[in-house]
């Protein structure tokens, strides 16, 4: 009878170990699944924040290009187009704050560079128009307000955009 009892104890112990192993594996799989779902959710949130900023940036770039063209041609529509451009640039702060919240520091820094470049261009165009209208008198300490400087600031916006896009692609691939 000792062998029978030993066999029953062995069978019961083996069953308990099997159940414990199954429960442990299920728990680990559940934890991995939650982690994967969370990582997917975070990636989706980041992608949304990055694309929202880029969409707003593109809209502002189109408006800025129209405004700069009108300014260069001394067209009467320049002042309202510059004002519209400046308003769109101001709205970039909201989109940038989403990147600040969702992204890692590198994305946040690149977003600040992108928005900062756009603010520089917008401010330069606003001041150039104001100087032409006699509403602003630049001093020797003010930055140059000529068309070449404005074109360089526009180019800096494209460079910052390229850097932001490249960074975000890498971050989303990780």
TIVO-2410 file (N, C-alpha, C; in nm, 3 decimals):
# residues 174
REC num residu      c1      c2      c3 atome chaine
REC   1      X   0.080  -0.116   0.000     N      A
REC   1      X   0.000   0.000   0.000    CA      A
REC   1      X   0.086   0.126   0.000     C      A
REC   2      X   0.205   0.117   0.051     N      A
REC   2      X   0.295   0.231   0.051    CA      A
REC   2      X   0.325   0.278  -0.091     C      A
REC   3      X   0.335   0.187  -0.184     N      A
REC   3      X   0.361   0.224  -0.323    CA      A
REC   3      X   0.240   0.294  -0.383     C      A
REC   4      X   0.121   0.250  -0.346     N      A
REC   4      X   0.000   0.312  -0.399    CA      A
REC   4      X  -0.014   0.455  -0.347     C      A
REC   5      X   0.011   0.473  -0.217     N      A
REC   5      X   0.003   0.607  -0.158    CA      A
REC   5      X   0.111   0.696  -0.220     C      A
REC   6      X   0.229   0.643  -0.234     N      A
REC   6      X   0.339   0.720  -0.295    CA      A
REC   6      X   0.303   0.758  -0.438     C      A
REC   7      X   0.238   0.668  -0.510     N      A
REC   7      X   0.196   0.696  -0.648    CA      A
REC   7      X   0.091   0.806  -0.652     C      A
REC   8      X  -0.006   0.800  -0.557     N      A
REC   8      X  -0.110   0.904  -0.552    CA      A
REC   8      X  -0.051   1.040  -0.516     C      A
REC   9      X   0.040   1.039  -0.420     N      A
REC   9      X   0.105   1.164  -0.381    CA      A
REC   9      X   0.185   1.220  -0.498     C      A
REC  10      X   0.256   1.135  -0.569     N      A
REC  10      X   0.335   1.178  -0.685    CA      A
REC  10      X   0.246   1.234  -0.795     C      A
REC  11      X   0.131   1.166  -0.817     N      A
REC  11      X   0.038   1.213  -0.920    CA      A
REC  11      X  -0.021   1.349  -0.881     C      A
REC  12      X  -0.060   1.361  -0.754     N      A
REC  12      X  -0.118   1.488  -0.706    CA      A
REC  12      X  -0.014   1.600  -0.714     C      A
REC  13      X   0.107   1.570  -0.674     N      A
REC  13      X   0.214   1.670  -0.679    CA      A
REC  13      X   0.243   1.709  -0.824     C      A
REC  14      X   0.247   1.613  -0.912     N      A
REC  14      X   0.269   1.642  -1.055    CA      A
REC  14      X   0.157   1.728  -1.112     C      A
REC  15      X   0.034   1.699  -1.070     N      A
REC  15      X  -0.080   1.779  -1.117    CA      A
REC  15      X  -0.072   1.922  -1.068     C      A
REC  16      X  -0.034   1.938  -0.940     N      A
REC  16      X  -0.020   2.073  -0.885    CA      A
REC  16      X   0.090   2.152  -0.957     C      A
REC  17      X   0.199   2.085  -0.984     N      A
REC  17      X   0.308   2.152  -1.056    CA      A
REC  17      X   0.262   2.191  -1.196     C      A
REC  18      X   0.188   2.104  -1.261     N      A
REC  18      X   0.135   2.134  -1.395    CA      A
REC  18      X   0.039   2.252  -1.393     C      A
REC  19      X  -0.051   2.255  -1.294     N      A
REC  19      X  -0.146   2.365  -1.282    CA      A
REC  19      X  -0.071   2.496  -1.253     C      A
REC  20      X   0.025   2.490  -1.161     N      A
REC  20      X   0.102   2.609  -1.127    CA      A
REC  20      X   0.180   2.659  -1.249     C      A
REC  21      X   0.236   2.568  -1.326     N      A
REC  21      X   0.309   2.607  -1.447    CA      A
REC  21      X   0.217   2.671  -1.550     C      A
REC  22      X   0.099   2.614  -1.566     N      A
REC  22      X   0.001   2.670  -1.660    CA      A
REC  22      X  -0.043   2.809  -1.618     C      A
REC  23      X  -0.073   2.824  -1.487     N      A
REC  23      X  -0.114   2.955  -1.437    CA      A
REC  23      X  -0.001   3.058  -1.449     C      A
REC  24      X   0.120   3.017  -1.421     N      A
REC  24      X   0.235   3.107  -1.433    CA      A
REC  24      X   0.256   3.150  -1.578     C      A
REC  25      X   0.245   3.056  -1.670     N      A
REC  25      X   0.262   3.089  -1.812    CA      A
REC  25      X   0.151   3.182  -1.859     C      A
REC  26      X   0.028   3.158  -1.814     N      A
REC  26      X  -0.085   3.245  -1.852    CA      A
REC  26      X  -0.063   3.386  -1.799     C      A
REC  27      X  -0.013   3.394  -1.676     N      A
REC  27      X   0.012   3.526  -1.618    CA      A
REC  27      X   0.120   3.601  -1.696     C      A
REC  28      X   0.228   3.532  -1.731     N      A
REC  28      X   0.335   3.594  -1.809    CA      A
REC  28      X   0.285   3.636  -1.947     C      A
REC  29      X   0.206   3.550  -2.009     N      A
REC  29      X   0.151   3.584  -2.141    CA      A
REC  29      X   0.060   3.705  -2.132     C      A
REC  30      X  -0.021   3.711  -2.027     N      A
REC  30      X  -0.109   3.825  -2.006    CA      A
REC  30      X  -0.031   3.954  -1.985     C      A
REC  31      X   0.076   3.945  -1.906     N      A
REC  31      X   0.160   4.062  -1.882    CA      A
REC  31      X   0.226   4.108  -2.012     C      A
REC  32      X   0.278   4.013  -2.090     N      A
REC  32      X   0.339   4.048  -2.218    CA      A
REC  32      X   0.237   4.110  -2.313     C      A
REC  33      X   0.117   4.055  -2.313     N      A
REC  33      X   0.013   4.109  -2.400    CA      A
REC  33      X  -0.025   4.251  -2.358     C      A
REC  34      X  -0.038   4.276  -2.228     N      A
REC  34      X  -0.068   4.412  -2.179    CA      A
REC  34      X   0.044   4.508  -2.217     C      A
REC  35      X   0.167   4.464  -2.202     N      A
REC  35      X   0.282   4.548  -2.237    CA      A
REC  35      X   0.281   4.579  -2.387     C      A
REC  36      X   0.255   4.478  -2.468     N      A
REC  36      X   0.250   4.499  -2.613    CA      A
REC  36      X   0.136   4.593  -2.652     C      A
REC  37      X   0.022   4.576  -2.588     N      A
REC  37      X  -0.091   4.665  -2.616    CA      A
REC  37      X  -0.059   4.807  -2.574     C      A
REC  38      X   0.004   4.823  -2.460     N      A
REC  38      X   0.041   4.957  -2.412    CA      A
REC  38      X   0.144   5.020  -2.507     C      A
REC  39      X   0.244   4.941  -2.549     N      A
REC  39      X   0.344   4.993  -2.642    CA      A
REC  39      X   0.278   5.036  -2.774     C      A
REC  40      X   0.184   4.957  -2.821     N      A
REC  40      X   0.112   4.991  -2.945    CA      A
REC  40      X   0.032   5.120  -2.925     C      A
REC  41      X  -0.035   5.133  -2.811     N      A
REC  41      X  -0.113   5.253  -2.782    CA      A
REC  41      X  -0.022   5.375  -2.776     C      A
REC  42      X   0.094   5.363  -2.710     N      A
REC  42      X   0.189   5.475  -2.700    CA      A
REC  42      X   0.238   5.517  -2.838     C      A
REC  43      X   0.271   5.417  -2.922     N      A
REC  43      X   0.318   5.446  -3.057    CA      A
REC  43      X   0.209   5.520  -3.135     C      A
REC  44      X   0.085   5.477  -3.121     N      A
REC  44      X  -0.026   5.541  -3.190    CA      A
REC  44      X  -0.042   5.685  -3.143     C      A
REC  45      X  -0.031   5.708  -3.013     N      A
REC  45      X  -0.042   5.844  -2.958    CA      A
REC  45      X   0.071   5.933  -3.010     C      A
REC  46      X   0.191   5.880  -3.012     N      A
REC  46      X   0.305   5.957  -3.061    CA      A
REC  46      X   0.289   5.989  -3.210     C      A
REC  47      X   0.250   5.888  -3.285     N      A
REC  47      X   0.231   5.908  -3.430    CA      A
REC  47      X   0.127   6.017  -3.453     C      A
REC  48      X   0.021   6.014  -3.378     N      A
REC  48      X  -0.084   6.114  -3.391    CA      A
REC  48      X  -0.031   6.254  -3.358     C      A
REC  49      X   0.045   6.266  -3.253     N      A
REC  49      X   0.100   6.396  -3.214    CA      A
REC  49      X   0.198   6.447  -3.319     C      A
REC  50      X   0.286   6.360  -3.369     N      A
REC  50      X   0.383   6.400  -3.470    CA      A
REC  50      X   0.313   6.443  -3.598     C      A
REC  51      X   0.216   6.363  -3.642     N      A
REC  51      X   0.149   6.395  -3.769    CA      A
REC  51      X   0.064   6.521  -3.755     C      A
REC  52      X   0.005   6.545  -3.638     N      A
REC  52      X  -0.074   6.667  -3.618    CA      A
REC  52      X   0.016   6.790  -3.629     C      A
REC  53      X   0.132   6.786  -3.567     N      A
REC  53      X   0.225   6.898  -3.576    CA      A
REC  53      X   0.268   6.918  -3.721     C      A
REC  54      X   0.300   6.811  -3.791     N      A
REC  54      X   0.344   6.825  -3.930    CA      A
REC  54      X   0.233   6.877  -4.020     C      A
REC  55      X   0.111   6.838  -3.993     N      A
REC  55      X  -0.002   6.888  -4.070    CA      A
REC  55      X  -0.019   7.038  -4.051     C      A
REC  56      X  -0.014   7.082  -3.926     N      A
REC  56      X  -0.024   7.225  -3.895    CA      A
REC  56      X   0.095   7.302  -3.955     C      A
REC  57      X   0.212   7.242  -3.949     N      A
REC  57      X   0.333   7.302  -4.006    CA      A
REC  57      X   0.316   7.320  -4.156     C      A
REC  58      X   0.267   7.217  -4.224     N      A
REC  58      X   0.249   7.225  -4.370    CA      A
REC  58      X   0.150   7.334  -4.408     C      A
REC  59      X   0.043   7.344  -4.331     N      A
REC  59      X  -0.056   7.448  -4.355    CA      A
REC  59      X   0.008   7.588  -4.339     C      A
REC  60      X   0.087   7.604  -4.236     N      A
REC  60      X   0.155   7.732  -4.214    CA      A
REC  60      X   0.258   7.760  -4.324     C      A
REC  61      X   0.328   7.657  -4.370     N      A
REC  61      X   0.427   7.675  -4.477    CA      A
REC  61      X   0.360   7.725  -4.605     C      A
REC  62      X   0.246   7.665  -4.639     N      A
REC  62      X   0.174   7.710  -4.759    CA      A
REC  62      X   0.132   7.856  -4.746     C      A
REC  63      X   0.078   7.891  -4.629     N      A
REC  63      X   0.036   8.030  -4.606    CA      A
REC  63      X   0.156   8.124  -4.607     C      A
REC  64      X   0.266   8.081  -4.548     N      A
REC  64      X   0.386   8.163  -4.545    CA      A
REC  64      X   0.445   8.185  -4.684     C      A
REC  65      X   0.442   8.083  -4.765     N      A
REC  65      X   0.493   8.096  -4.902    CA      A
REC  65      X   0.409   8.197  -4.982     C      A
REC  66      X   0.277   8.188  -4.967     N      A
REC  66      X   0.190   8.285  -5.035    CA      A
REC  66      X   0.216   8.426  -4.984     C      A
REC  67      X   0.231   8.439  -4.855     N      A
REC  67      X   0.255   8.571  -4.796    CA      A
REC  67      X   0.389   8.628  -4.842     C      A
REC  68      X   0.491   8.544  -4.844     N      A
REC  68      X   0.623   8.591  -4.887    CA      A
REC  68      X   0.621   8.631  -5.035     C      A
REC  69      X   0.554   8.551  -5.118     N      A
REC  69      X   0.543   8.586  -5.260    CA      A
REC  69      X   0.474   8.721  -5.277     C      A
REC  70      X   0.363   8.740  -5.206     N      A
REC  70      X   0.290   8.867  -5.215    CA      A
REC  70      X   0.376   8.982  -5.165     C      A
REC  71      X   0.451   8.960  -5.057     N      A
REC  71      X   0.539   9.063  -5.002    CA      A
REC  71      X   0.648   9.100  -5.104     C      A
REC  72      X   0.709   8.999  -5.166     N      A
REC  72      X   0.815   9.024  -5.265    CA      A
REC  72      X   0.762   9.105  -5.384     C      A
REC  73      X   0.638   9.077  -5.425     N      A
REC  73      X   0.580   9.146  -5.540    CA      A
REC  73      X   0.515   9.278  -5.501     C      A
REC  74      X   0.520   9.312  -5.371     N      A
REC  74      X   0.457   9.433  -5.318    CA      A
REC  74      X   0.308   9.438  -5.354     C      A
REC  75      X   0.248   9.320  -5.349     N      A
REC  75      X   0.105   9.307  -5.380    CA      A
REC  75      X   0.023   9.357  -5.261     C      A
REC  76      X  -0.092   9.420  -5.285     N      A
REC  76      X  -0.175   9.470  -5.175    CA      A
REC  76      X  -0.226   9.360  -5.081     C      A
REC  77      X  -0.229   9.237  -5.128     N      A
REC  77      X  -0.276   9.127  -5.042    CA      A
REC  77      X  -0.170   9.081  -4.942     C      A
REC  78      X  -0.051   9.138  -4.948     N      A
REC  78      X   0.059   9.092  -4.862    CA      A
REC  78      X   0.025   9.104  -4.714     C      A
REC  79      X  -0.025   9.218  -4.671     N      A
REC  79      X  -0.052   9.240  -4.528    CA      A
REC  79      X  -0.152   9.139  -4.472     C      A
REC  80      X  -0.269   9.117  -4.537     N      A
REC  80      X  -0.361   9.017  -4.481    CA      A
REC  80      X  -0.306   8.874  -4.488     C      A
REC  81      X  -0.228   8.844  -4.592     N      A
REC  81      X  -0.168   8.711  -4.601    CA      A
REC  81      X  -0.064   8.690  -4.491     C      A
REC  82      X   0.013   8.794  -4.461     N      A
REC  82      X   0.112   8.786  -4.353    CA      A
REC  82      X   0.041   8.767  -4.219     C      A
REC  83      X  -0.067   8.837  -4.200     N      A
REC  83      X  -0.144   8.823  -4.075    CA      A
REC  83      X  -0.199   8.681  -4.062     C      A
REC  84      X  -0.251   8.627  -4.171     N      A
REC  84      X  -0.303   8.489  -4.169    CA      A
REC  84      X  -0.190   8.390  -4.137     C      A
REC  85      X  -0.075   8.410  -4.200     N      A
REC  85      X   0.041   8.326  -4.175    CA      A
REC  85      X   0.081   8.332  -4.028     C      A
REC  86      X   0.087   8.451  -3.973     N      A
REC  86      X   0.125   8.467  -3.832    CA      A
REC  86      X   0.026   8.395  -3.740     C      A
REC  87      X  -0.102   8.401  -3.770     N      A
REC  87      X  -0.203   8.331  -3.688    CA      A
REC  87      X  -0.183   8.180  -3.694     C      A
REC  88      X  -0.153   8.127  -3.812     N      A
REC  88      X  -0.129   7.983  -3.825    CA      A
REC  88      X  -0.004   7.942  -3.748     C      A
REC  89      X   0.097   8.026  -3.751     N      A
REC  89      X   0.220   7.995  -3.677    CA      A
REC  89      X   0.192   7.995  -3.527     C      A
REC  90      X   0.110   8.088  -3.481     N      A
REC  90      X   0.076   8.092  -3.338    CA      A
REC  90      X   0.006   7.962  -3.296     C      A
REC  91      X  -0.071   7.903  -3.387     N      A
REC  91      X  -0.145   7.780  -3.353    CA      A
REC  91      X  -0.054   7.658  -3.343     C      A
REC  92      X   0.071   7.670  -3.385     N      A
REC  92      X   0.164   7.558  -3.376    CA      A
REC  92      X   0.198   7.522  -3.232     C      A
REC  93      X   0.184   7.617  -3.141     N      A
REC  93      X   0.214   7.591  -3.000    CA      A
REC  93      X   0.130   7.476  -2.945     C      A
REC  94      X   0.002   7.474  -2.981     N      A
REC  94      X  -0.087   7.367  -2.933    CA      A
REC  94      X  -0.040   7.231  -2.983     C      A
REC  95      X  -0.008   7.224  -3.111     N      A
REC  95      X   0.037   7.097  -3.168    CA      A
REC  95      X   0.172   7.055  -3.108     C      A
REC  96      X   0.257   7.151  -3.081     N      A
REC  96      X   0.387   7.121  -3.022    CA      A
REC  96      X   0.370   7.067  -2.880     C      A
REC  97      X   0.272   7.117  -2.807     N      A
REC  97      X   0.253   7.070  -2.670    CA      A
REC  97      X   0.215   6.922  -2.667     C      A
REC  98      X   0.145   6.873  -2.769     N      A
REC  98      X   0.114   6.730  -2.775    CA      A
REC  98      X   0.241   6.647  -2.792     C      A
REC  99      X   0.332   6.697  -2.874     N      A
REC  99      X   0.460   6.627  -2.892    CA      A
REC  99      X   0.539   6.632  -2.762     C      A
REC 100      X   0.536   6.747  -2.694     N      A
REC 100      X   0.604   6.758  -2.564    CA      A
REC 100      X   0.551   6.655  -2.466     C      A
REC 101      X   0.422   6.635  -2.468     N      A
REC 101      X   0.358   6.542  -2.376    CA      A
REC 101      X   0.384   6.396  -2.412     C      A
REC 102      X   0.373   6.363  -2.539     N      A
REC 102      X   0.378   6.223  -2.583    CA      A
REC 102      X   0.518   6.173  -2.615     C      A
REC 103      X   0.599   6.259  -2.671     N      A
REC 103      X   0.725   6.212  -2.726    CA      A
REC 103      X   0.836   6.201  -2.624     C      A
REC 104      X   0.943   6.137  -2.663     N      A
REC 104      X   1.062   6.144  -2.578    CA      A
REC 104      X   1.123   6.283  -2.593     C      A
REC 105      X   1.221   6.314  -2.512     N      A
REC 105      X   1.283   6.447  -2.513    CA      A
REC 105      X   1.339   6.483  -2.650     C      A
REC 106      X   1.392   6.386  -2.722     N      A
REC 106      X   1.448   6.417  -2.855    CA      A
REC 106      X   1.340   6.467  -2.950     C      A
REC 107      X   1.221   6.409  -2.945     N      A
REC 107      X   1.111   6.456  -3.031    CA      A
REC 107      X   1.064   6.594  -2.986     C      A
REC 108      X   1.057   6.615  -2.858     N      A
REC 108      X   1.017   6.744  -2.804    CA      A
REC 108      X   1.115   6.853  -2.847     C      A
REC 109      X   1.243   6.824  -2.840     N      A
REC 109      X   1.345   6.920  -2.879    CA      A
REC 109      X   1.338   6.951  -3.028     C      A
REC 110      X   1.319   6.848  -3.110     N      A
REC 110      X   1.308   6.869  -3.255    CA      A
REC 110      X   1.182   6.948  -3.288     C      A
REC 111      X   1.074   6.925  -3.215     N      A
REC 111      X   0.949   7.000  -3.236    CA      A
REC 111      X   0.971   7.148  -3.201     C      A
REC 112      X   1.043   7.173  -3.093     N      A
REC 112      X   1.071   7.312  -3.055    CA      A
REC 112      X   1.158   7.382  -3.161     C      A
REC 113      X   1.252   7.308  -3.218     N      A
REC 113      X   1.335   7.364  -3.325    CA      A
REC 113      X   1.248   7.396  -3.447     C      A
REC 114      X   1.159   7.306  -3.479     N      A
REC 114      X   1.070   7.325  -3.594    CA      A
REC 114      X   0.981   7.447  -3.575     C      A
REC 115      X   0.915   7.454  -3.462     N      A
REC 115      X   0.825   7.566  -3.435    CA      A
REC 115      X   0.904   7.696  -3.418     C      A
REC 116      X   1.021   7.689  -3.358     N      A
REC 116      X   1.105   7.807  -3.342    CA      A
REC 116      X   1.148   7.865  -3.477     C      A
REC 117      X   1.184   7.778  -3.570     N      A
REC 117      X   1.221   7.824  -3.704    CA      A
REC 117      X   1.104   7.894  -3.772     C      A
REC 118      X   0.986   7.838  -3.753     N      A
REC 118      X   0.866   7.897  -3.814    CA      A
REC 118      X   0.835   8.033  -3.751     C      A
REC 119      X   0.851   8.043  -3.619     N      A
REC 119      X   0.830   8.171  -3.551    CA      A
REC 119      X   0.929   8.277  -3.600     C      A
REC 120      X   1.055   8.236  -3.621     N      A
REC 120      X   1.155   8.331  -3.671    CA      A
REC 120      X   1.114   8.387  -3.807     C      A
REC 121      X   1.071   8.297  -3.895     N      A
REC 121      X   1.031   8.340  -4.029    CA      A
REC 121      X   0.908   8.432  -4.022     C      A
REC 122      X   0.809   8.390  -3.946     N      A
REC 122      X   0.686   8.468  -3.933    CA      A
REC 122      X   0.715   8.606  -3.874     C      A
REC 123      X   0.792   8.610  -3.766     N      A
REC 123      X   0.826   8.738  -3.703    CA      A
REC 123      X   0.903   8.829  -3.798     C      A
REC 124      X   0.996   8.770  -3.874     N      A
REC 124      X   1.072   8.848  -3.971    CA      A
REC 124      X   0.982   8.908  -4.078     C      A
REC 125      X   0.887   8.830  -4.125     N      A
REC 125      X   0.795   8.879  -4.229    CA      A
REC 125      X   0.702   8.986  -4.173     C      A
REC 126      X   0.652   8.966  -4.053     N      A
REC 126      X   0.566   9.066  -3.989    CA      A
REC 126      X   0.643   9.198  -3.970     C      A
REC 127      X   0.766   9.189  -3.920     N      A
REC 127      X   0.845   9.310  -3.898    CA      A
REC 127      X   0.884   9.378  -4.029     C      A
REC 128      X   0.915   9.299  -4.131     N      A
REC 128      X   0.949   9.357  -4.261    CA      A
REC 128      X   0.831   9.434  -4.317     C      A
REC 129      X   0.711   9.376  -4.308     N      A
REC 129      X   0.591   9.444  -4.356    CA      A
REC 129      X   0.565   9.571  -4.274     C      A
REC 130      X   0.581   9.560  -4.142     N      A
REC 130      X   0.560   9.676  -4.055    CA      A
REC 130      X   0.662   9.786  -4.085     C      A
REC 131      X   0.786   9.749  -4.115     N      A
REC 131      X   0.888   9.849  -4.150    CA      A
REC 131      X   0.852   9.917  -4.282     C      A
REC 132      X   0.805   9.838  -4.378     N      A
REC 132      X   0.765   9.895  -4.507    CA      A
REC 132      X   0.646   9.989  -4.492     C      A
REC 133      X   0.556   9.957  -4.399     N      A
REC 133      X   0.437  10.040  -4.375    CA      A
REC 133      X   0.467  10.160  -4.285     C      A
REC 134      X   0.590  10.169  -4.234     N      A
REC 134      X   0.627  10.279  -4.145    CA      A
REC 134      X   0.581  10.260  -4.002     C      A
REC 135      X   0.538  10.140  -3.967     N      A
REC 135      X   0.490  10.112  -3.832    CA      A
REC 135      X   0.601  10.059  -3.741     C      A
REC 136      X   0.718  10.033  -3.797     N      A
REC 136      X   0.830   9.979  -3.721    CA      A
REC 136      X   0.957  10.036  -3.780     C      A
REC 137      X   1.044  10.083  -3.692     N      A
REC 137      X   1.173  10.134  -3.736    CA      A
REC 137      X   1.281  10.045  -3.678     C      A
REC 138      X   1.345   9.965  -3.763     N      A
REC 138      X   1.449   9.875  -3.711    CA      A
REC 138      X   1.571   9.953  -3.662     C      A
REC 139      X   1.634   9.900  -3.561     N      A
REC 139      X   1.758   9.959  -3.510    CA      A
REC 139      X   1.875   9.879  -3.564     C      A
REC 140      X   1.994   9.923  -3.535     N      A
REC 140      X   2.113   9.850  -3.580    CA      A
REC 140      X   2.123   9.713  -3.514     C      A
REC 141      X   2.056   9.695  -3.401     N      A
REC 141      X   2.062   9.567  -3.330    CA      A
REC 141      X   1.959   9.467  -3.379     C      A
REC 142      X   1.861   9.514  -3.458     N      A
REC 142      X   1.760   9.424  -3.512    CA      A
REC 142      X   1.819   9.342  -3.627     C      A
REC 143      X   1.763   9.225  -3.644     N      A
REC 143      X   1.806   9.140  -3.754    CA      A
REC 143      X   1.766   9.205  -3.886     C      A
REC 144      X   1.836   9.168  -3.989     N      A
REC 144      X   1.806   9.221  -4.121    CA      A
REC 144      X   1.666   9.178  -4.163     C      A
REC 145      X   1.595   9.267  -4.229     N      A
REC 145      X   1.457   9.240  -4.270    CA      A
REC 145      X   1.444   9.232  -4.422     C      A
REC 146      X   1.554   9.202  -4.491     N      A
REC 146      X   1.547   9.196  -4.637    CA      A
REC 146      X   1.492   9.061  -4.684     C      A
REC 147      X   1.457   9.057  -4.812     N      A
REC 147      X   1.396   8.937  -4.870    CA      A
REC 147      X   1.490   8.818  -4.861     C      A
REC 148      X   1.618   8.838  -4.879     N      A
REC 148      X   1.714   8.727  -4.873    CA      A
REC 148      X   1.711   8.661  -4.734     C      A
REC 149      X   1.705   8.741  -4.630     N      A
REC 149      X   1.696   8.687  -4.495    CA      A
REC 149      X   1.566   8.609  -4.476     C      A
REC 150      X   1.458   8.661  -4.529     N      A
REC 150      X   1.329   8.592  -4.518    CA      A
REC 150      X   1.333   8.458  -4.592     C      A
REC 151      X   1.398   8.454  -4.706     N      A
REC 151      X   1.412   8.328  -4.781    CA      A
REC 151      X   1.499   8.228  -4.705     C      A
REC 152      X   1.601   8.278  -4.638     N      A
REC 152      X   1.686   8.191  -4.556    CA      A
REC 152      X   1.607   8.135  -4.437     C      A
REC 153      X   1.522   8.218  -4.378     N      A
REC 153      X   1.439   8.171  -4.266    CA      A
REC 153      X   1.338   8.066  -4.313     C      A
REC 154      X   1.284   8.086  -4.433     N      A
REC 154      X   1.194   7.986  -4.490    CA      A
REC 154      X   1.268   7.855  -4.513     C      A
REC 155      X   1.388   7.863  -4.565     N      A
REC 155      X   1.470   7.744  -4.587    CA      A
REC 155      X   1.501   7.673  -4.456     C      A
REC 156      X   1.526   7.750  -4.351     N      A
REC 156      X   1.553   7.691  -4.219    CA      A
REC 156      X   1.431   7.613  -4.170     C      A
REC 157      X   1.312   7.658  -4.205     N      A
REC 157      X   1.190   7.584  -4.168    CA      A
REC 157      X   1.187   7.448  -4.236     C      A
REC 158      X   1.222   7.445  -4.364     N      A
REC 158      X   1.226   7.317  -4.435    CA      A
REC 158      X   1.332   7.225  -4.375     C      A
REC 159      X   1.447   7.280  -4.340     N      A
REC 159      X   1.553   7.199  -4.278    CA      A
REC 159      X   1.507   7.141  -4.145     C      A
REC 160      X   1.441   7.223  -4.065     N      A
REC 160      X   1.391   7.176  -3.934    CA      A
REC 160      X   1.284   7.070  -3.955     C      A
REC 161      X   1.203   7.086  -4.057     N      A
REC 161      X   1.100   6.987  -4.087    CA      A
REC 161      X   1.162   6.853  -4.127     C      A
REC 162      X   1.263   6.858  -4.212     N      A
REC 162      X   1.331   6.735  -4.254    CA      A
REC 162      X   1.392   6.663  -4.134     C      A
REC 163      X   1.453   6.740  -4.043     N      A
REC 163      X   1.514   6.680  -3.924    CA      A
REC 163      X   1.408   6.618  -3.833     C      A
REC 164      X   1.297   6.688  -3.816     N      A
REC 164      X   1.188   6.637  -3.731    CA      A
REC 164      X   1.130   6.509  -3.789     C      A
REC 165      X   1.107   6.507  -3.919     N      A
REC 165      X   1.050   6.388  -3.984    CA      A
REC 165      X   1.145   6.270  -3.971     C      A
REC 166      X   1.272   6.291  -3.998     N      A
REC 166      X   1.370   6.182  -3.988    CA      A
REC 166      X   1.376   6.127  -3.846     C      A
REC 167      X   1.376   6.214  -3.748     N      A
REC 167      X   1.380   6.170  -3.610    CA      A
REC 167      X   1.255   6.089  -3.575     C      A
REC 168      X   1.139   6.140  -3.612     N      A
REC 168      X   1.014   6.073  -3.579    CA      A
REC 168      X   1.002   5.938  -3.645     C      A
REC 169      X   1.048   5.927  -3.769     N      A
REC 169      X   1.047   5.796  -3.836    CA      A
REC 169      X   1.129   5.695  -3.755     C      A
REC 170      X   1.245   5.738  -3.712     N      A
REC 170      X   1.329   5.648  -3.632    CA      A
REC 170      X   1.263   5.612  -3.500     C      A
REC 171      X   1.200   5.708  -3.435     N      A
REC 171      X   1.136   5.680  -3.307    CA      A
REC 171      X   1.017   5.586  -3.323     C      A
REC 172      X   0.945   5.600  -3.431     N      A
REC 172      X   0.828   5.514  -3.453    CA      A
REC 172      X   0.867   5.374  -3.496     C      A
REC 173      X   0.986   5.360  -3.553     N      A
REC 173      X   1.034   5.227  -3.593    CA      A
REC 173      X   1.084   5.146  -3.474     C      A
REC 174      X   1.122   5.215  -3.367     N      A
REC 174      X   1.175   5.144  -3.248    CA      A
REC 174      X   1.068   5.067  -3.176     C      A
***
